[in-house]
């Protein structure tokens, strides 16, 4: 998979490649690009007071805790190909 941002990743998942996601962790070469994209978008989306207030409201309504916004980027960047493989195998069913 090439680094095409979030949309490219979704195409991989919803295409025939979901089978490969379930079996292989090593193919996710573009994962660092996707993580960088998500991290950057998160920072940009929270760059105004109004946006930050909206995020704080979301965190409160969802009960995500005080650390959610502080640790989001770190947690996104900590996801491994093996975790993607395990999650795909668990939740993506061919039926």
C-alpha angles and dihedrals in degrees: 000000000000123000103266097147126249094322092058091051091052091050089054092050097045094041125072090283093084086086089058091048089058094051106033133045097179099067093073095098093146094054095101089055091051091048091051090049094050092045092050094047090050091054093046093047090055098045097104131061092240093051092048091050088052091051092048089051090050092049091050095047092048094044092234096150136236096289097055097093093038094053103033097099092043091051093047090052092047095062110113131207088245091058091050089050093049093046092048092049090050101045109022108079123181092220 
